């Protein structure tokens, strides 16, 4: 019985680590679509605002405002509309750490 419990604990750890790794790959893929305008990993080199280092709550608020149409932009309204709330939160966390 004890070996069964150890096996279950190891299985849970493996699945959790696999899910976190999958999430990291997915957020990197999501963030790559931002690079064309906002630079690699959100480090803008042009007139477009940098996303790197932004406060997570600020990023989420801005994306939700684009998504709802409260904040207008010719490009960002359509981009933000394509993300789920979960994806926006993943992006916020990702860019805050850059």
Protein Blocks (a to p, Z undefined) as FASTA:
>chain_A
ZZmmmmmmmmmmmmmmmmmmmmmmmmmmmmmmmmmmnogehiafblbdcfehpafklmmm
mmmmmmnomagcfklmmmmmmpcfklmmmmmmmmmmZZ
